[in-house]
C-alpha cells in the first residue's frame, strides 16, 4: 500500500493554534445545545405543537441527514482551493446555521393553540428544523475532519481532541445554565420572545467562534494525490471500514442515552421536581464533570490506554444513570445525592466523548491502512451521522413517550403518569443502551494497544 498523505512540516502546531481551532466547537455546541435541549420544549410549551408530530418530524429530518451527511463528506473531500478542503465550509456553515437557528426559535406571527392545527406554523417549524440540520452538517463535518489532518501523533491527537471538547462543554454549559435564567425574566405568555433573544445571541457567538477557527486553522496532513471522491466510492469506503461500522453502532447507542437525559432535563426539573432553578445547577454540575472528564482523558489514556478509558467511562455513566433513577423515584428529591450521582455519570460521559473524537481520527488511519485511501471528511461525516441518527431515535422515543404517558403541556402539578414517563425515559433507557454499547465495544472493537500502533506506523512510514 502506498501512502496517500503528505505531511507539512514547515509550520508547528502551537498551543495558540490548538485553542483557536478548539474555540469553534463552542459555537457549534451552543447551537446544538439550544436545539437539542430546548427545541422540543419550546415547540410543545410555547408553540403548543403536538409532541407526536414533533417526534415524527424530527425523525424525518434525521433520515434526510442520513443522505445529506455522506454527501457533505464527499463534497468537502473534493473541495480544492487556496483555503484547503475544510476552512471554507466552516466559515460559510457557521454564518448560515446562525441565521437559521434564530428563525427556528422565532415566530413571525403564526397563531398558536386553538381548536385546529395551524398548518402554516407546522410547515414553518418543519422547514427551518430541516434547514438547521443541513447547515449544521455543512459546518460540523468539515470542522471535525480537521483533527486527523493536524498531527499523526496518537498522544497529540488525544490533546487536540480534548481542547474542542472542552470548548464544546463550555458552550453546552453556557446554554443550559443561562437559558432557564433568561427565560425566568419573561412571563409565560412572552417565553417565545425569550427564546428568540437567546437564539439571536447564540447565533452571534456561533459566527464569532467558527470564523475564528476558519481563519486560523490549516491542514497539515493532506492527500498526496488529488483524487476526486464519488458518492459511490464513499459508500464503498464505509462498507470496507469494518471498525468504523462497529464503532458507529457503539456511539449511537451511548449517545442516544445522553441525548434522552439531556433533552428531558428541562421537563424533569419543571414538571417532576417543580424547581426550574435546579436546572441551572444541573447544567453547571454536568458541565464541570464533563470538563473534568476531558482533562483526565489524556493522562488516563497514556497510563491505561484509550480503549480502557472509553470502557471505564461507559461503566461510570451506567452506574450514575442507575443511581439517578433510584434517587428520582424515592419520594422527595434528595438534591445533594442527585447531583453527586450526576457528577459520576457526566464524568464518565466526558471521558467517552473526548476519547470518541480521538478514536474517529484513528479510524481515518485504519481506513487508509485497509483501503489505501485517506478520506477524513467521509469518516467524520459518519460522526455527524451517528449523532443525528441517535437524535432521530431520541425524538421518536421522546415524542411518543410523552404522548403515551399522558404528558400535559404547561400543567402543574403534572399527572403522575406524566412524571413517571419523564423519569423512566430520562434515567432507565440510558443505562440499558450504554450496557449494550459496552458489550459490543468489548467484543468487536479491535483498534487498541499494539494493533493501533501498528496501523499508525504503517500509514505514516510510507
N, C-alpha and C positions, 0 to 999 in steps of 0.2 A: 504494500500500500504506500502510495506517495502522499506526503503531507499536502493539505490544501491551504495551509495557513502561512502567513508571512509576519514575522514579529518586527514591530517598530521599536527600536532600542535607543533612538536618539532623544527621546523625551522620557522623563522619570515621573512615575505616578506618585505625587506628593500627597501629604495629608490634606492640603487645600483642595487638590483635585478630587479626592475621595469625598470630602464634605460637600463640595459644590455639586458633585454628582448625586450624592445621597439626599440632598435637600429637595430634589424633585419629587421624591416619594412622599414628602409631607403634603404637597398639594394633591397628589393622586389619592391619598388615603383620606384627605378631608372630603373630597368628592365621594369616594366610596363610603366613608363613614356616614355622611348625611343621607345618602341614598339607601344604604342597607340597614341602618339603624332606625331611620325615621320616615322613610318614604311610605311604607305601608301604614304606619300610624297616622301620618299626615293625610293619607288618602282615605282611610276609614273614619277618622275622627274629625277632620276638618272639611274634606270634600264629601264625606258621607258616601263613599263608593263601596259597593258590595265586596266583601272580603274574598268570596269565591271567584268573582270576576278578576280581582287583582291577582290572585294566585295563578289563574289560567293565563292572564295577560303577561305576567312577569315570566312565566314558564315559556310562553311563545317567544318572547324576546330572547330568552337564553337559547332556545332552539336555533333561532336565526344566528346567534353568536357562534353556534357550533359550525356554521358555514363561514361566517364572517372572520373568525379568528385565524384559521389556516390561510384564508385569502390575504389577510393583512400580513401574516408572517411571510408569505410568498412575495408580496409587494415590497415589503421592507428589505427582504434579502436581495431583491433585484434592483433596488434603488442605487443610482450612481450619481456622482457629482462631487464637487469640492468639499461639501459638508458631510460626506460619508453616507452610510445607509440609514442611520437611525436619528441623527440630530434634527433633520427637517420635520420628521413626524412628531417628535417630542414637542417641538415648538408649535406646529400647526394644531396638533391634537389638544394641547393644553388650552389654547385660546378657544377652540370650538367647544370643548367639553365644559369650560367655564360658562359660556353663553347658554348652552343647553341646560346646564344644572339650574341656572336661575329660572328659566321658563318652566322647568319641571315643577318647581315649587312656587309658581306664580299663577294665580287665577286671573285671567284677563277680563273676567266679567260673567262667567257662567254661573247660573243659579245652582245651588246645592240643596239637597233634601227634597221635600215634596213627595207627592204620591207616585210620580212616574220616574222613569230613568232618563236622565239628561244625556242624550246620545252625543251631543257636541262635547260635553265635558269628558265623557268616557273616551271619545276619539282623541281629544286633545292630550289627555294623560297618556294614552297608548302611544301616540306618535312621538311625544317627547321622551318617554321612557325608552323606546327603541332607539331614538337618536342618541340618548345618553349612553347606551351600551355601545353603539357604533363609534362615537367619538372617544369613549374610554378605551376601546380596543385600539384606536388609531394611535394613542399615546402609550398605553400600557405595554404592549408587546415590544415596540422599539426601545422603550425605556429599560426594561429588564433585560433585553437582549444585549445591552452593553456589558454586563458583568463578565461573561467569558471572553470578551474582547479586550479587557483591561489588563489581565495578567493570566499566565498559565500556571502560576504557583498555587498549589492547593490550599496552603495555610493562608496565603494572602487573599485568596478568594473568600475564605471564611470572614476575614476582617472587612473586606469590601461589601460582602453580603450583609454584615451586621449594621453597617452605617446607614444604608437606606431603610433597613428595618427599624432602626432607632427613630429616624425621622417619620417613618410610616406610623409607628406607635404614637409619636408626638402629635401627628395630625389627627389620628383617631381619638386620642385623649382630649385634644382641644375641642373637637366636635361633640363628643359625648358629654364632656364636662360643661361646656359653655352653652350648648343648645337648650337644656332644660332651664338654665338660669335666665337666658334671654327670653324664652317663651313665658317664663313666670311674670315678666313685666307687662305682658299683654293679656287682656281679659279673654275669656273663652271665645267670644264672637270675633276677636281680632287675631286669633292664633295664626291664621293664614298669612297675615302681614308680617308676623314674627318670622315665620319660615322663609318668606321671600327675602327679608332683610338678611337672615343668616346665609341663604344661598348666594346672595349678591356678594357678601363679604368673603365667603369661601371661594367664590369664583375669582375674585381679585387675587387672593392668595395663591390659587391654582396657577394663574398666569405668571405671577412673580417667580414662584419656585421652579416651575417647569422651564421657563425661559432662562433662568439661571443655569439649570442643568444643561440645556441645549447649547448655551453659549460657551460653556467651559469644559464639556466632556468630549473626548475624541477616542475613536477606536485605536487600539494599539496592536491588536491581532486581527488581521484581515485576510480573506481568502486570497490565495496566490493567483488563482485563475478566476477571471471574471465570467463565470458561467451563469447563464440565466436559469432560474429555477421555475419550473412549470408547476401548476396546481397538481397535476397527476403525479409528478415526481415528489411533491410534498406528501401526498398520501402514501406513496411507496416508502418514503423515509420514515413516516410514522409507523407503518406496519413492520418495517425492518428493525426498529429500535425496541426490542422486547422489554428492556429495563425501563424505558420511558413509559410504556403502556402499563406496566405493573405499578410504577410509581404514581402515575396519574390516578389509578383506582384508589391507592392508599390515601393520597392527599385529598381526593374528592370526598371520601368517607370522613376523614378527620375534619376537614374544613367545613363540611356540612353541619357537623355538630356545633362548631364555634359560631357559624352564622345563625343557627337556630337560637343559641343562647344570647347572642348579641342583639338580634332583631327583636326578640321577645322581652328584652330587659325593660324597654320603655313601658310595655304593657304590665310587666310584673310589678314594677315599683308604683305604677299609677293605680292599678286595679286590685292587686293581691296585697301588697304591703301598704298601699294608700299613703305613700310618703315619697313624693317626687324628688325631694331634696336628697334622698339616698341614692338616686340615680347618678348624681354628680360624684358622690363618694365612690360608687361602683366603678365609674369611669376612671377615677383617679387611681384606685387600687389596681384595677385591671391594667391600666397603662404603666404604672410603676412596676408591677410584676412582670409584664411582658418586656419592659425595658431591661429589667434585671436578667431575664432570660437571654436577651440579645447579648448583654455584656458577658454572661457566663458561657455562652455557646462556644466562643473561640478557645478559651483556655481549657474548657472541658473536652473539646474535640481533640486538642493536642494531647491530652492525658489519656482519654478513653477511646477516642475515635468518633468520627462524626455520626456513624450509624448507631452507636450505642447511646449517644446523646439524644438522637432522634427518637429512639425507642423509649429512653428514660423520660423524655418529655411527654410522650403519649401516655405512659403509665401514670405520671404525675397528674395529667389532665383527667384521666379516668377516676383516680382517687378523689380529686377535687370535685368533679361533677357529682359523684355519688354522695359525697358528704353534703354538698349543697342541696341535693334532693331531700336528704334526711332532715336537715335543718329547716328547710322550707315547708315541710309537712308536719311539723310538731307544734302546732298552735302558733302563738305569737312569735314573730321572728326574733331569734337571738342575733342581734346585729353584729357584735364583735366576732362571734363564731362564724357567722355567714361570711364576713369579709376575710377572715383567716383562711377559710377553705377556698374562697375566690382567689386569694393570693397564690395558693398551691396550684390550682388549676391553670391560672394565667401565667405562672412561672413556667410550667411545662409547655403551654401554648407558645410562649415567646421563644423557647428553645427550638420547638418544632418548626415554627415559621422561619427562623433565621437559618436553620440547617436546610430547610426546604429550598431557599434561594441558592445556596451554595451547591446543593445536590442537582438542581437543574443545570448549573454550569458543568458539573461532572457528566451529565447526560449528553451535553453537547460534545464533549470529548469522546464519550462512548459511541455516539452516533458516527463520528468521523473514524474512530477505530474500527468499527464493524462494517460501515458502508462506504468509507472512503470519501466522504463529503462533509464539509463543515457548514452547518446551517443553523446559526444561533437563533435567528428570528423564528424559524419553524418550531424549534424546541420550546422557545419562550411563548409562542402562540398557544402552545398546549398548557403553559402555566396560566395564561389568561382564560383558556377554555375550561380548565378544571375548576377555576374559581366560579365561572359563570354557570357551569353545569351544576355545581353544588348550590349556587344561588337559585337555580331553577327548581331544584328539589326542595330547597328551603321555602320558596314561595308557594309551591303546591301544598306542601305539608302544613305550612302555617295558615294559608288561606282556607283550606278545607278544615283544618283543626279548629280554628276559631269559630267556623260555622257549626261544626259537629258538636262542639262543647257548649254551644249556646252563648258565645260572647255577645255582649250588648254594648254598642257604641255610647261612650260618654255617660254610662250608668254607674253610679256609686250609691250603695255598695253593689259590686258585680255579683251576679248569681254564683253560687258555689261551684256549679258545673263549669262556668267560665274560668274561675280561678284555678280549678283542678286541671283543666286543659292547658292553661298557660304554664303551670308548674311542670306538668309531665313533659310537654314539648320542650321546655327550656332545660330541664335537668335530667330526664331519663333517656331521651333519644340520643343526646351527645355521647354518653359513655358507651352505649351499645355500639354505635358507629365507630368510635375510637378503638374499641376492643377488636372489632373485625379488621380494622386497618392495621392494628398491631400484629395480629396473627398473619395476615397476608404479607406484610413487610418482613417479618421474621423468617418466613418460609420461602419467599420467592425473590427478594431483592438481594443482589449479589455484588453491587458496586461498593465495596468497602475493603478496608485493610490492604493487603498486598495486591489484590486484583485491581483495585482502583489505581494504585501507584503504577502498576504495570501498564494499564491503559494510558495513563497520563504521560509516562515516559516514552512509549511508542509513538504517541501522537506528536509529541514535541521534540523528538530526536531526529525526525526526517525533514 
